[in-house]
Amino acid sequence: MKKTTIPLVVTTGFAIAFGVFAADTQIEPERATELLTAQNKQFERKVVQVSENVYTAVGFHGANTSMIVGDDGIIIVDTLRGPLSASQALQAFRKVTDKPVKAILYTHSHGDHIGGASAFVGEEKPEIYATEGFGSAEGVNKVVDPIKMRRNVRQFGRDLPPAQATNRGVAPANTNDTDGGKGFVPPTIRISDDGHKATIAGVELEFYLAPGETDDAMFIWMPKEKVLFSGDNFYHAFPNLYAIRGTAYRDVLKWSESVGRMADFKPEHVVPGHTMPMSGQEAATTPLKNYSEAIRSVYDQTVAGINAGKSPDQLAHEVKLPEHLREEPYLRQFYGTVPHAVRAIYAGLLGWFDGNPTTLNPMEPKRRAEKIAELAGGVSELTKDMNEALSEQDYQWALELSDHLKWLKEGDRERARQVKIEALRGLAEREYNAPNRNYYLSYANELESGKLSEVWF
């Protein structure tokens, strides 16, 4: 792809003046690369000593696994995606202690937290704790699994070549998933009472129900060492209030409340489900408060806009994080994005209809494309406009015009396909949100290889 080099000042000014950058997570390419590269430090492979008796293995797979050292044994919190990565983490833990595993605690039922449990199970079978509702993490009908799995591959960039891979926002780019789920061991103890207390291997633990990213989530509190295990309700990035692979509505309000409740404990250490632990009461507690506030603010702004009659498209461009939170590193939109959250909240509360009668029964795509071509002065003029948008690096507009042209028999559909490929890669260069970037590149590669020829046209 031929690229036009524009000085940074001109590019930035052009973007502000004409909206060439399609979203808040679209920035100058070098800066996007810099941010994503810096985020890799959040999942460098290492064992972090969180407190006197707590150790967290980061970067052994996408999620974290933690070890709590007790009097006569250890407790494992989450178990990674498969037994291979889990056994490597356990080997690292064994440099600290060889005490037997007395219990395994699942913070929620996402596969990257539960699939490696067998690696921690020895001759002395540990009790395995989870919430009563364990297993409801996805909430999406099985009937859509085929497309959801395909979109999952794109979101996480699982098929991207090494030269295109960066990371997954809260996880490394490359993880060994060949044994995913093969080490899962079902829970033996189900927790239904909020604030459940247990003493395991001499360690006092408290379990609190915490719906958020999943309905079956809980956080775990160690009152003596003031360590809190947040699961995936908190990590070092703006939360994935909606996943572009496809998810049912994640209750955003409950998510905010769950994180706010964590902050009420004033932990001195927080161990996220992904990314590095945080220590020091200010460093651990303040991010939880701000995280809760950020989620609630997006929710409240969206609800206010809904009740003012605004559409999801309009609100997705209007709703912003509170100004005093925008520069917080743990709220950068590496994983979730505010616009995606807004659209999810709208659909979750009201469904697909935006209240405008124009959208009740819109034209089918082919007919709309024909009308757009007429307005442009014909298919050739529409093609010219598409090519100009690409040359001016107005990638989102080029994408949208290419999608009109693909429906027109008299149009150059091959050129439209090529423009879409180049525009997707142009957007990816400017994108610091990892799922967006991975999806753009993955889709472009599929188009180029011909995998999407039937679907795309």
N, C-alpha and C positions, 0 to 999 in steps of 0.2 A: 504494500500500500504506500503510495506516495504521500508524504506528509508535508504540510506547509509550516515552516518555522516562523512564529510570530513572537516578537519580544514580550517578555512577561507583562510589562506595564500595559502594552496594547491589548494583549490577550485578556487580561483581567478587566480592563475598561470595557472592552467589547462585550465581555460576558455580562457585566453589570448593565450595560446600556441595552443590549439586545436579547438577553436571556439565553445565551448560548450554553451556559452551564445549566443543565436541566434540573438540578436538585442541590440541596445544601451539601450533600456529600460529593458533589462534582466540583473539583478544584483544579488548580494548575497541576499538570502531570507530575512534575518533579516533587512537588509537595505531597501529592497523594502517595507516591512511592515511598517517600521519606516517612510518612505517618505509618503506613502499613509495615514497613521494615522495623520501625521502632516498637510497634505492637508485638513483634515476635519475642521481645524480652519477657512478655507476660506468660510465655509458656516454654521458656528454656528448660531443658530436661535437667532436673535436679531434685534432691530431697531437701526441703526447707524445714528447719526446726522452728516451729511456731511458738511453742512454750516449753516448759520443762519436760512435759510428757506427751507432747503432740508433734507429729511429723507429717508433712504433706509431700507426696510425690507429684511433681508438676512435669508435664511434657512427656510422660511415658505413653500417653495416648492423647485423645482430645480433651478428656475431662481429668479431674484430680482424683486421687485416692489418698486417704489419710490413715495414719496409725496413732491410736491412743495407747500409751503404755500403762498398764495397770500393775497391781501387786503380783498376780500369778498368771498374767496373760495379757494379750493385746486385743484391742477393738479396732475393726476396720470400718471406715466410713466411705461407702461407694467403692466399686470394684473395677472400673474401667470397662472397655467394650468387649474384651475377650481374654481368655486365660493366658495367651502369650504375653500381652502387655502387662497383665496383672502379675504374672510370675516374675517379670523383670522388676516391677515395682517392689514386690515382696522380697526379692533378692537384695534390693537396695535397703529395704527396711531391716533386713537381717544383719546388716552391719551395725545396727543399733542394739538389737535384742533378738534372742532366739526363743522368747516366750511364745506359748501356743496361742492361736487365735480363739478367743472366747466368744466373740460375737461379731456379726456383720450388720451394719446399719445402712439401709437404702434411703437416701433423701427423697427419691422419686423414681419413677419407672422408665425413664428414657434409657435406651439400650446402651449408651456409652457410659452409664453409671452402674449397670447391673450384670453385664455380660461376662465378667471375668471372675465371678465369685468362687468358682471351683478351685482356682489357684490358691485361695486362702483357707480352704477346708482341709484340715488334717484328720488324723485318726480320732481326735476329740472333736466331734461334730459341734460347730458353734450354733447358737441361736441366731436367727436372721430376722431383724426387725424392719417393719415397713408399716405404712398407714393402712387402715381398713380398706380404703378405696384403691389400694395399690393396683396398677395395671391399666388405669384409665388415662394415662399420660397423653396419648395422641388424640383421642376423641373424634377421629375421622373415620367414616365408614370404610370398611374393607373394600367395598366396591370400587373405590377410587385409588386403591393401592398402586395399580400399574402406572398411572400418570404421576402420582405422588412420588414414587420411587425414582422416576425419570427426572423429575424436578429436584429431588433431593441430591442426585448426582451433580446437577448443574449448580445448585446453591453452594455446595461444599467444594466444587471444583475437583471432584474425584477423578475425572478423566483428563484433566489439564496436563499438558506436557510440563516437565520441570521448569522450562524457561518462562512459562506463564504463571506458574503457581507462586503464591505468596503465603497466605494463611487463610484461616476460616473465621477471622474476627476474634474468636476466643479460643482458638485451637490451632495447632500446627497444620500446615498444608498437607503433609504426607503422613498418614498413619496406616498401620497394618490392620486391615479390617477382615482378613481372610477367615478369622475364627470368631467373628462378631456374634455374640449371643450364645456361643457354645458352652460357656462356663456358667450360665445362669443357674442359680439355685433358688427355689421358691422360698418366700418368707415363712417362718415358723411362728412368729409372734406378730399379730396385727394390732396396731395402735389406733384406737377410736376415741379415747378420752384425751382431750387437749390438756397439755401440761403433765402428761404421764411421766412418772419418775421411776428410775431403775438404778440399781448399783450393780455394776458388772466389773469383775476383777478388781473390786475395791474402788472403782471410779464412779462418782455420782454423775448421773446424766438426766437431762430433762428433754422431753420430746414435745414439740408444739406443731400442730397442724397449720400449714401455711400455703393455701392455694395461691397459685400465681402462674408461673410458666406451665405448670401442670396442676390439675385438680387434686392429685394424690401426693402433693409435696409436703414435706415437713422440714423444720430446722431443728438442730440439736444444740443444746446449751450445756456447757460444763461450768457449773456455778463456782467451783473452787478456783479454777484456772482462768475463768472468764473468757473462755473460747467459744465462739459461735460458728457452727457449720451451716452455711446459708443454702446449700444446694444451688440450683440454677436460678433462684430468685434474685441473686446478685452475682455479678462478675464485673470485670474491669472493661466495660463497654456499655453503651446505651442498650437496654434490654430488648430482646427479640419479642416484642409484644405481638408481632405477627411474623411467621416464618414463610418466606416466599415459596417454599416447597409445597405449601398448602397445609393449613391447620384449621380446626374448628376455632370458634371464638375463645380466646384466652381472657378470662375475667380480669380486665385491667384494674378496676377499682379494688378488687380483692388483692391483687398483686401489690399495689401500692400500700394497702393496709398491712399486708404480711411483712413487707420490708420495714415499714414504720414500727411495727411491733418488735422486730429484731433490734432496732435502734434503741428502744425503750430499755433494753437490758444493759446498755452502755458497755458493750464488750470491749475488752482490751486486745482481742485478736479476732479477726474474721477470716474464715477459710471459705472461699467461694467454690462453686461447683467447677469452675474453670478459672484460669489465670491465677496470679500470685496471691498468697495470703497477705493480710495487712495487720500490722501490730502497732500498739500504742492506742490509748483510749480515743484520742482525738482522731488519729489516722484511721481507726477502725469504725468508730461510731458516726462521725460526721458524714462519710460517704453513704452510709445507710439512710440517714435522715434526708440527705439531698437526693438520693435515688428515689426514695418514696415521694418526695415533693415533685420531682421531675415527672414521674409517671402520673401522679395525680393532676399536675398542671396540664399535661397533654389531654388527659381525660376530661377535665373541666372545660378547657378551651373548646374541645370538640363538641361536647354536649351543648355548650352555650351557642356555638355556631349552628348546630343541628336545630336548636329551638328558634334560631333566628332565620331559619329557612335556607341556610347555605348548603350547597352540594358537597359531596365528598371530594370532588376535584378541586373546588375552591378552597375548602378547608385544608386539604393536603398541602397547599402552597402558603396558607396563612398561619397555621399553628406553629409556634416556635417554643423552644425551651425558654424558661425564664432567663433573663439576661445574666443574672448573677451565677447561673449554673452552666452556661454554654461552654465555658473554657475548662470545666472540670475534666481531668483526663479520663476518669471512670464513667463519664457520660458522653464521650465521643461516640459517634455513630458507626463504630467498627462492625457491629453485629446487627442490631436492630436499627430502624430509622423512624424518625417522627412521622413522616408522610405515610409510611406503611401502617404505623400504629393508628393514625387518624382514620384511615380507610377501614381498618379492622374494627375499630370502635363503632364507626358509623354502621357498617354491615351487621355487627353483632347486636346493636341496639335496635336498628330499624330495618335491616334487610337491604336488598339491592336497590330499591326504588328511592330516588333522591327527592321526590315530591314535585318535580317539574313535569307537567303533562307531556312535554316534548319528548321525554325519555320513556314514556309508558310503552310505546310501540315504535321504536326507532327503525329506520330503513335497514334492510339487510345489507351486509358489507359491500356486495357487488354493486348494488344500486347506488349506494352512497359514493362509491368510487367513481362511477360513471358521472354523477352529478358534480363531484369535485373536479373531474377532468373537464367538464363543460365550463365550469367557472374559470379554470386556468386558461381556457382558450384552446382546449384539445389535449389529446394524450401526449403529443410531442412537447407542448408547452409544460405540461405537468412533469414530464421527464426532465426537461431543462431545469425546472424549479428544484427538482430532487437533486440533480447533479450540482447545482449552485449551492444548495444547502450543505452538501457534503464538502465541497471545496472551501466553503466559509467556516467549516468545522461546527456548523449548527447541527450536531449529530442527531439530537432528538427529532428535529423537524425532518431531517433526511429519512430517519426511520419511519416516521408516520406517513410520509409521502410514498416511500417504497411499499408500505402495506396497502396503500390505495392502488398503486400500479400493478401489484401482483394479481388483482382481480380482473384486469382489463386484457381481453384477448388480443387486442390490437397493440398493446403496449409491449415494451421490451422487458419481458419478465426476467430474463437472465441478468440484464443490467440492474433491475430492481433488487434481485437477490444479491448481487455483488455489492451494491450500495449498502444494503442492510448489513452485510458482513463487515464492511469497512466502518460503518457508523457504530456498530456494536463495539468494535475494537477501539474506536475513538473514545466512546463513552467509558470503556474499561480503563483506558489510560488515565482518565481524570477522576476515577472513582476510588475513594478510600473506604467505602463500606464493602467489606469482603464478600458477603453473599451477592450483592449487586454485581460487583466486579466479576466474580466467578461465573455468575449466570450469563452475563454479557459474553464473556469469552467462550464459555462452553457452548452457548447457542450458536455463536459465530462459527465455531469449529464444526459443529454438527451440520450447519448449512453448507459449509465449504466442502465437507466430505460427502454430501448427498444424503445423509441420514434423515434429514428433515424435508426432503423434496416433496413427499406426498402431504405431510402435515402442514408444511408452510404454505403450499399453494392450495 
